[in-house]
């Protein structure tokens, strides 16, 4: 599953970034974000968009936990 999410996020990077730009602020735009956090955000966005059967609470919990491990 993880491999599919990572591969899918990479394949859909341009589309995901386009959608994320619509909700990001100038202060937190993708180019200002640390690379690891940007990658996690893309993976989470991929799950939200392409795996709607996964509950949003689960996605948020998973990626929050992962991100916290790197802070």
ZAVEXZA-781498 format. One line per 8 residues: number of its first residue (from 1); their letters; for each residue y, x, z of C-alpha. Coordinates in nm, 2 decimals. Layout:
BEGIN
NUM> a> Y,X,Z ~ ...
This chain:
BEGIN
1> xxxxxxxx> 0.00,0.00,0.00 ~ 0.25,0.27,0.09 ~ 0.18,0.46,-0.23 ~ 0.25,0.15,-0.43 ~ 0.58,0.08,-0.24 ~ 0.70,0.44,-0.29 ~ 0.60,0.44,-0.66 ~ 0.75,0.10,-0.71
9> xxxxxxxx> 1.08,0.20,-0.54 ~ 1.10,0.51,-0.76 ~ 1.03,0.31,-1.08 ~ 1.28,0.04,-0.99 ~ 1.54,0.28,-0.85 ~ 1.82,0.19,-1.09 ~ 1.78,-0.18,-1.04 ~ 1.75,-0.15,-0.66
17> xxxxxxxx> 2.06,0.07,-0.65 ~ 2.25,-0.18,-0.86 ~ 2.16,-0.46,-0.62 ~ 2.24,-0.25,-0.31 ~ 2.58,-0.16,-0.45 ~ 2.67,-0.52,-0.44 ~ 2.62,-0.54,-0.06 ~ 2.72,-0.19,0.05
25> xxxxxxxx> 3.07,-0.11,0.17 ~ 3.28,0.18,0.05 ~ 3.22,0.35,0.38 ~ 2.84,0.32,0.35 ~ 2.79,0.36,-0.02 ~ 2.47,0.51,-0.14 ~ 2.61,0.85,-0.23 ~ 2.75,0.90,0.13
33> xxxxxxxx> 2.42,0.81,0.29 ~ 2.17,1.08,0.39 ~ 1.90,1.12,0.13 ~ 1.62,1.02,0.37 ~ 1.80,0.70,0.48 ~ 1.88,0.62,0.11 ~ 1.51,0.65,0.03 ~ 1.41,0.43,0.32
41> xxxxxxxx> 1.66,0.17,0.22 ~ 1.53,0.17,-0.14 ~ 1.17,0.13,-0.02 ~ 1.27,-0.16,0.21 ~ 1.47,-0.32,-0.07 ~ 1.17,-0.28,-0.30 ~ 0.96,-0.47,-0.05 ~ 1.22,-0.75,-0.01
49> xxxxxxxx> 1.25,-0.79,-0.38 ~ 0.90,-0.73,-0.52 ~ 0.68,-0.83,-0.22 ~ 0.83,-1.17,-0.11 ~ 0.51,-1.25,0.07 ~ 0.59,-0.99,0.34 ~ 0.79,-1.15,0.61 ~ 1.15,-1.01,0.63
57> xxxxxxxx> 1.11,-0.95,1.01 ~ 0.81,-0.72,0.93 ~ 1.00,-0.52,0.67 ~ 1.30,-0.48,0.90 ~ 1.08,-0.38,1.19 ~ 0.88,-0.13,0.99 ~ 1.18,0.05,0.84 ~ 1.39,0.04,1.15
65> xxxxxxx> 1.10,0.21,1.34 ~ 1.06,0.48,1.06 ~ 1.43,0.55,1.05 ~ 1.46,0.58,1.43 ~ 1.19,0.84,1.42 ~ 1.42,1.06,1.21 ~ 1.74,1.02,1.42
